[in-house]
Amino acid sequence: MRQKVKVTVVVENTASGEGMIPEHGICFWIEIGSTKVIFDTGQGGALPNNARILGVSLEQTEFVVLSHGHYDHTGGLKAVLQLSQNPKVYAHQAAFQPKFACNEYGQSRAIGMPSMNEKSVRKLAGDVIFTTKPTQIADCLFVTGEIPRVTEFEDTGGPFFMDERCIKSDPLLDDQALFFESSRGIVVLLGCAHAGVINTLLYIQQLTHGKPIHAVMGGMHLLSASRKRMNNTIKYLVRINPDLLGPAHCTGRAATAELWEAFSQKCFPCSVGTSIEFD
């Protein structure tokens, strides 16, 4: 018998509920029966407050999954590990590597995991599992591992580098997504989709043998997307035909508005406090 899966947005760029704090980042709280999973942790500032108001008991966290190693997805990791009892951490090994962004003037800034590294995570976690390949987290929940880059119109979405001098480009191989099967099809949770939202969905369809996509929610990193990329993204989404679409975080305002216009009957707000139960 398939268990119900409840997904709650705890951190996101927007918040509408009383007392909620918006923050550039994302964090999903996933409940599968008695199993509690956290997917990304935001920057860390909003997580404790929003979790308390939403009734999310971070102390019960059994599994932590990181979509990639950027600060706005890993900043709350230390707090979660300190509060919970030795949860297992699932991440690509590259998530722990140095990461930088470069602006138009050639100035760099560190955007990797703040205040933690692999060694310090291992001290607080029950185990650290590297996810290069698709990996089962709990019951019906899977993480993709590395996502093949097959489309010609998608890229990582920005000037990301592995060194402070911004010479060695970061391919963000650590980018990964979560997915599970519901009665209506596959549900996909995105961190930032640096591998490309379409690459991600095509890969998940491959992994699930072509099962229909029911819902897609999270960051799609389209805030600097070209006209060509947006056109192709919409074209592929029409073809993939998800029932529900919740663009959030790094999707960008313009791209989010365009997605809402193209899929007005499918889109829903994916802000702090949004909670959906899938059976």
N, C-alpha and C positions, 0 to 999 in steps of 0.2 A: 504493500500500500504506500503510495506516494505521500510524503509529509508536506505539510504547508510550509512555505518559506515567507517570512516577513522581512521586508527591506525598509530600513528607515534612514533618511538622510540626516546626519548629525552635524556635518560641516559642509558649507557651500558658500559661494560668493554672495548669495542672497538669503534673506530670512524674513519671514512675515509674522511668525508667532510672537506673542508677548514674551519679552525677556530674552529672546533668541539673539545670538550674536552672529552676524555675517562675517565671513573670512575668506580671502582668496585661497582656495584649497578645496579638498573634498574628503569626506569620510562617510562610509556606509556601515550601518550596524545590521547584521544579518542573523536572524533567528530561525533555526531549523529544528523544530521540536525544542528540546532542552539545550541544544548546541548553540553556542554564541560565537560569531565570527565578526571580526572588524576588518574592513577593506579600506586601507589608507587611514591616515590620522590627521589630515589637515596640517596647519602650521603649528598647532598645539595651543594657541591662545584661546580659541573658542570651544574646544572640545570638552573640557570639564563642565563649563556652564551649560552648554547645550545638552550634554548627556544627562545632567541632573534634571533639567526641566522636562526632557523627553522620557525620563524614567529608564534610561539606558544604564545598566550596571556594568561599568567597565571592569569591575573586579571579577566578573564572570567570564571574561574573555578567555576562550580556549585556543583560538587560532587567530593569528594576525597575518594578513596578506598585503603585500606592498605591490602596487601597480608599477612603480619605478622609484628611482632614488632621489627625486627632487624634493626640496624643503617643504613645499606646500602639500606634500602627501606623506611626509615622514616626520614632520616636526613634533607631532604628539606621540611618537613611538615610545620614547623614554617613559613618559607618564603612564601609558597603557601597560608597559612591561613592569613598572614599579607597583602599580595598583593590583594587577592580576597575579595569579599563581602559576608562574612558569609556562605561559602559553607557547605553542609552537609558532615559529615565524616562517612564512613562506615568501621567498623573494629570489629574484635572479641575482647571481653573484655580482653582476655589474652595477646593481643598485647601491653597492657600498663604495664604488669608485668615485674619485673627485669629479665634480661636474660644474661647468661654468657656462654663463651666457655672455654674449658680447653685444654691445650697443653699436649704433651707427658711427660712433666716434672711435671705435676700436677699444673702448674701455670694457674690462671684464668684471664680473662679480661671481662669487661662489653661489651656486644654487643647489648644492648637494645636500645630503643628509646632515642636519645640524646636530652638534653635540654628541653624536654617536658614530661608532664604526662597527665593523663586523665583530671585533673582539668584545666590545662593551655590550653589544646586543646578545652575544652568546652567554655572557655572564648572567643576564636577567631572564633569558628565554629558556624554555624547557628544551628546545632544539631549534636549529636553523636549517631549513630544507631549501636547497637551491633548486629553482624551477626553470630549467632550460627547456624542458619538454612538458606537455600537458600533464597535470598532476591533480589527483583527487584530494580535496581538502577534507570534506566530511559528507557522508551520505551522497546526496545528488550534486554537491558543489565541486566545481573544477576550476582550475586556473590554467590559462592557455600555455604559459611559458612563452618562449620566443615566437613572434608572429611573422610569418613569411611576408616579404614586401613584394607583391605581385602587380599592383596597379602602377601605371606610369605617371599618374597625376598627383600622387600623395607623397609627402615627405615628412620629416619629423616636426615641421611646423615652426621652426625658428633657428636662430644662429646658436646652436648648442655645441659645446666643446668639452674636451677631457683635460685640458690644460689651461693654466691661467693666462698664457700668452695667446690663447685662442688660435692655435695652429692646427691641432688635431681634432677634427670634427667628431662629435659624439653621435654614433648611429642609434643610440638609445635601444640597444638590444634587450635591455631590462624591461621595456614596456610590455605589459601583459594585462589581460582582462579576466574577469570572473564570469562563469556562466553556469546555469542549471536548467533542468527541464521541468516545465510546469505542464498542466493538463492542456494548455492552449499552445504550447510550443516552448522554444528556448528563450530564457531571459538572460540578457547580457548586461553586465555592470562594467563601466569604463572608468579608468582613472583619468587619463589624458589622451589616450589613443594616439600617442606619438608615432606608432606604427601605421597610423591611418585607420579611420573608423571603418572604411570599406574593406581594407585588408583584414582587419580584425573580424568583421562579420563573415567574410568569405571563408576565413580559416575556421571559424567556429562551425559554420555550415559543413565544412569538410570533416571536421572532427565528429560531428553529430549525424553524419551520413545524410545530409540534406534536409534535416528536420526544419520545419518553419520557425522563423524568429518571431516570438510573441512581443517582446519588449526590449528596448535598448535605452539605457539611462546612464548619464554621467558626462564626463568631459570629452569633447571631440576635437579639440585643438584646431578650430577653424577660424580663430580670431584674426589671422593674417592670410587666410586662404585667397588664392587668386580666383578670378572669374572662372577660369577653366576648372579649377578644383571644385568650386562650389557647384557648377553645372553638372560635373560628373558625379559628385557625391549625391546630389539629388536624384540623378538618373539611376544610380545604383540602388539607392534607398527605395525608389519606386519599384524596382525589379525585385529587391529582397522582400519588400512589403511587410515590415513589422506592424503589429497592431497598435503598439504604443511607442512613443518616442519622447524621451525626457532629456533634451540637451541642457547641459549645465557647465559650471566652472569655466574652463578654458575654451568653450565653444565660441565665445565672443558674442557681443550684442547684435551685431549686424547679421552674422550667420544664424544666430538663434531666431532672429526675426524672420529671416528668409525661410528657415525650416518650418516655423510656425505657419507662415503663409502657404508653403507648399503642402504641408501635412496638418492642416488646421483641425481635422477630426481625430488626429492621432496624438498630437502633442499634449503634454501636461507639464506643469511646473515641477521642477526637480530642485527645490530649495530646502533649506533647513526645516525640518518638521514633516516633510513629505514622507508618508509611510504607506506602503502597498503590500498587500498579502496575496501571494500566488499559491494556488492549490495544484 
